[in-house]
């Protein structure tokens, strides 16, 4: 795990598929607190995460695959609402 600015980066590359999927599920729960970017070489991870994140009301940004690598940034929508409420 590393940090790019204020976004935590979870690098799943090189791990077995079941381990990547388990870590992706754990990450979904942690996104309620902060934005997280997942990096993986397995297409199945973003295919699972996009609908699962949408069900939880999370924001998702999937970058086009580059050099066999997928980057998916998940962030809570609630953080935006709190910013708007705090500024009122």
C-alpha positions as CSV (number, residue, x, y, z in Angstrom):
1,X,0.0,0.0,0.0
2,X,1.2,3.5,-0.9
3,X,-0.3,7.0,-1.0
4,X,-0.6,9.3,-3.9
5,X,-1.4,12.7,-2.4
6,X,-4.5,12.0,-0.4
7,X,-5.6,8.8,-2.2
8,X,-4.4,5.5,-0.8
9,X,-3.1,3.1,-3.5
10,X,-3.6,-0.7,-3.1
11,X,-1.4,-2.6,-5.5
12,X,-2.8,-6.0,-6.1
13,X,-0.5,-7.0,-9.0
14,X,1.2,-10.3,-8.8
15,X,-1.2,-11.8,-6.2
16,X,-3.3,-14.9,-7.0
17,X,-6.8,-14.1,-8.3
18,X,-8.7,-15.2,-5.1
19,X,-6.4,-13.0,-3.0
20,X,-7.0,-10.0,-5.2
21,X,-10.8,-10.5,-5.1
22,X,-10.7,-10.8,-1.3
23,X,-8.7,-7.6,-0.9
24,X,-11.0,-5.8,-3.4
25,X,-14.0,-6.7,-1.2
26,X,-12.2,-5.5,2.0
27,X,-11.3,-2.2,0.1
28,X,-15.0,-1.6,-0.7
29,X,-15.7,-1.4,3.0
30,X,-12.8,1.0,3.6
31,X,-13.8,3.4,0.9
32,X,-16.5,4.9,3.1
33,X,-13.7,6.6,5.0
34,X,-11.4,7.8,2.1
35,X,-10.7,7.5,-1.6
36,X,-8.6,4.4,-2.6
37,X,-7.1,3.4,-6.0
38,X,-6.7,-0.3,-6.8
39,X,-4.1,-1.4,-9.3
40,X,-4.4,-4.9,-10.8
41,X,-3.5,-6.8,-13.9
42,X,-6.7,-8.9,-13.8
43,X,-9.7,-7.6,-15.7
44,X,-12.0,-9.6,-13.4
45,X,-11.3,-7.2,-10.5
46,X,-12.8,-4.0,-12.1
47,X,-15.6,-6.1,-13.6
48,X,-16.5,-7.1,-10.0
49,X,-15.8,-3.8,-8.3
50,X,-17.8,-1.4,-10.6
51,X,-21.2,-2.9,-9.9
52,X,-20.4,-3.7,-6.3
53,X,-19.3,-0.1,-5.7
54,X,-22.4,1.3,-7.5
55,X,-24.6,-0.8,-5.2
56,X,-22.9,0.9,-2.2
57,X,-23.3,4.4,-3.7
58,X,-19.6,4.9,-4.2
59,X,-18.0,7.0,-7.0
60,X,-15.9,5.0,-9.4
61,X,-13.3,6.1,-12.0
62,X,-11.8,3.4,-14.2
63,X,-8.8,4.4,-16.3
64,X,-8.3,2.8,-19.6
65,X,-6.0,-0.2,-19.3
66,X,-2.4,0.7,-19.9
67,X,0.5,-1.8,-20.2
68,X,-1.8,-4.6,-19.0
69,X,-2.7,-2.7,-15.8
70,X,-6.1,-1.6,-14.6
71,X,-6.4,1.4,-12.2
72,X,-9.8,1.9,-10.4
73,X,-10.3,4.8,-8.0
74,X,-13.2,4.5,-5.6
75,X,-14.4,7.3,-3.4
76,X,-17.3,8.0,-1.1
77,X,-20.1,10.2,-2.4
78,X,-20.9,11.2,1.2
79,X,-17.7,13.3,1.4
80,X,-19.1,15.6,-1.4
81,X,-22.3,16.1,0.5
82,X,-20.5,16.9,3.7
83,X,-18.4,19.5,1.9
84,X,-21.5,21.2,0.5
85,X,-23.3,21.1,3.9
86,X,-20.3,22.5,5.7
87,X,-20.1,25.4,3.3
88,X,-23.7,26.4,3.8
